[in-house]
């Protein structure tokens, strides 16, 4: 991505070095649909641990009761917490600038889309944390990856996740990282437009290949594609392929195969690799948020 001439968002909070770690645990029953604590990175990290060890995710997530903390499995390879904001000129500082600029492009994109529909886009805030932090949805943990909390309308991010995305899951590149941010912003769009509420009252089961959780995640992928379409002018050749590789790497079926287990659509929470690719491309090819209605789709 060519971000040199892009502005940096000021909708940033920094919890690094603040100690963090407070708040309630993340049981699945207490997580609002579509990013209330288990973001795009969470399905990677938590999902793989659960699949490899053959355990209930609630065991890792504290069962939904207060104060439970995410426990890492053997060989999980999580990044140690950094203390405080990164030093100027460091790789972490450059990552911060990258995130701020990508966030600014999402603000401009959705601001224009909302304006065209006679509405005002309420910009979310992005919170940097290192290792652990706090959110209105409970404790933020790096093991969960980036996530959106609808309770405070903020995206939570430990930039160490980008290293995991590239090194462990074979999805390198700046646009792959930007896609992750755009996906979480997609959850914000769902919240402010009422799509999240629609998911909660859809009557569908939360999990499963046709469930509400998969539909809300695929819609966020589609919204990320809409953002990509609006920013074609700053994309480099191969950027879209980076996003598609990332979408493939975090498909439920791909994660299950990587863990040596059979593919079980009944346990899907984010969609298959093919579905994630298809809905991202649908948003990117048309640039129309109206084409992202996964709840009206007979086939995902």
N, C-alpha and C positions, 0 to 999 in steps of 0.2 A: 504494500500500500504506500502511496505517496502522501504522507501526512505533514511534510515540512511546512506547508503554507496554511495548515489548519490551525484553528484556535484551540486553546485548552479550556475544558469545562471548569467552572468554579464550584460546581455542585459536588464537592469532595469533602469527606470527613476522614480523619486519620486516627485510628485506635492503636497504632503500633506503639509499643512501649508503655501502654496504659495498664497492663496486667490482664485485663479481659477475663473471659472464662465464666462469668456469672450467668445467672438466668437458668431457666428450666431445661430439661433434657429434650431430645427430639424423638419421641415415639411417633410411629407412622400415624396413629390415630389423631395426633394433635397437630399434624402438619397440614396447613391449608393446601389445596390442590395447586399445582403449578408453581412450585418454588418457595413455599413457606419455610424452607429449611433444608430441603434436599434439592440442590440445583443440578445443572447439567454436569458439573463435576462430581456431584454426589453419587449419581448412578454409576459413574466409573469406579470410584474408590470403594464406596460402601458395597456396591453390587459385586465387585470382584472378590472382596474379602468374604462376603457371605456365601458366594457360589463356591469358592475354593474350599472353605472350611465346612460348608454344608450346614450352616446355622441360620437361625431366624435373625433377620436384620434388627429386630427389637433388642436382641442381646447386645448389639453394638451401640444402639442408639439410646440406651437407658430406659427403654420401656415406656417412655412418655411421662414418667414421674419426674418431679422436680430434681434438679441438680445432676442428672445423669450425664456423663461425659462419654464421648466417643472413644472406644478403645481400639488401638491398632493391632492388626494381626501380625504374625511372624513374617518378616521379610517385606512388610508393606512399603518400606522405603520412604516414609513421609519426611518432609523437610522440617528441620528444627526451627523453632520460632526465632525470628530476628528481633532484636531489641531496638525500638525506636525507628524513626524514618530513615531511609537509606542515605548514604553520604552522596553529596553532589558529584555527578559524573560517573557514579557506579552503575553497574548493570541494572540494579534495582531501581535507581533513580530514573534511568532511561525507560524502564518498564512503566514507571509511574506516569511519565510524560505521554507515553504511548496510550495508556488507558485513558488519561484525561482527554486526549485528542479524539480517540474513538468515541468516548462518551459524548463529546461535543457534536460529532457527526450524527449520532442518534438523536440528540436534541434538535438539531437543524432539520433532520429528516422528518421526524414525527411532528415537530412544530409546524412544518409546511403542510403535512397531510391533514392535521387537525384543523389548521386555518382554512384549508380548501373546503372543509366541511362545516365551516362556521363555528368552530370550537377552539378552545385554548388548551394546549398541551401542558399538563402539570409536570414539570421536569422532576424526575427522581434524583436522589442523591446516591453517590457511590461511596462506600466505606472501605478504606484499606485497613486490613488487620494482619497480624503476623502470628501464626500458630493458633491463637484463640482470641475471641472477642465477644461482644454482646450485641444482641439484636432484640427487637420487639417480638421475635418469634422464638427467643431462647438463646442459648449459647451458640456462638459461631465457632466452628472448628475447621481447620485447614483440610481435614480428612473428608469433609463434605464437598469440597470444591466451591466454586462461585455459586451463590444463590440469591434469590430475590425474596424479600420478606414483605408480603402485602400489608402486614399490620403497621409498619412504619414507612412503607413505600420506598425502601432502599435496597440497593444491590450491595452484597458483601463479597469482598474479593481479597484473597491472599495471592499476590502475583507469583508466588512459588508454584502455583498450579500450572502456569504456562510451561515450566520445565517438565512437569509430569506429562502434560499433554504431548509434548514433543518427544521426550526421551523414552517414556514408558509405553505410550500408546500410538507412536508412529504418526503423529499429526503435527508436524512442525510448520512454522511459517507465521508471519504476522497476521495474515487474514484468518487463519484458523483460530488464533487467539481473539481476534476482533469478533469473529462469529460467536464465540462463547459469550462475550459481553452483549452483543446484539440479541442473542437468545434470551438472556436474563432481562434485558430491557423489553423484550417481547412480552414477558410476564407482567411487566408494569403496564404496558398498553392493555393487556387483558384485564387487569384490575380496574383501571380507570374507565374502560369502556363497558364494564359489566360482564365480560366474557368469563371471568373467574367465578363470579356468582352463578352464571348460567351453568357452568360445569358442576357446581356444588348442588344444584337443584335439578340436574338432568335426569336423575333416577338411574343412571348407569352405575355399575360397580366401579370402584376406583381403579383397580388393577385389571389386567387382561388386555389382549390385543385390540379389543374394541371398547375398552373402558374409558372413563372420563379422564383419567390421568394421562393416558397415551394421547388422547385427542387434544388436551390442553398443551402438552409438550410439542406435539407436531404443529400446532398452530403457532407456538413461539418460534419454531424453526422456520415456518413460512414467513412470519413477521421479520425474522432475521434476513430472509431472502429479499423482502421488500426493501429493507434498509440497504442491502447490497446493491440492488437495482438503482436506488437513488444516488448511490455514490460510485457509479461506474467510472466517472471521470478521474478518480484517484486510485483506481485499481491497476495492478500490474498483471501482465500475462501470467496465468497459472494461479492467481488468487482464488478463483472460484473452485479450482481443483483442490486447493488447500482446505477450503470449507467442507467440500464433499468428503475428503479423506477424514476430516474430524468427525463429520456426521456418521460416517461408516464405522469409525473406531468406537463410537459410543452407542451404537445400536444394541438393543437388548440381546438380539440373537448372536451378534459378534462377541459380546462380552461372555455370554453363556458358553459358546464354543471355546473361547480362549481359556475358560476355566475348566475345560474338559468335561462339561456337562451337556446333556441333551438340551436342545432348544425347547423351551416351554412357553408358548404364547400366553398361556393363562397367567403367567407371572410377569408379563411385560408391564413396564411403567412408563417408558419413554418412546417406545416404538422400535421397529426393526431398522437395520441399516438402510434397507431399500426405502422404507417409509420416510425416514429422516431425510434422505437424499431427495426423494420425490417432492416432499413438501417445501424444503428449502428452495429447490429449483422452481417450484410453482410460484413462490413469492418473488424470486429473482427474475424469472422470465417475464412475468406480467407486471410486476411492480404495483400490484393492486391488493391492498389489505382485504378487500371484499372477497377475493378469491381464496382466502385463508380460513373459511368457515369449516373447520374439521367436524363440527357437530352436525352439519347438514349433509356431510359426505356419507354416501352409502358404503363406499369402499375407501379405506385409508391407504 
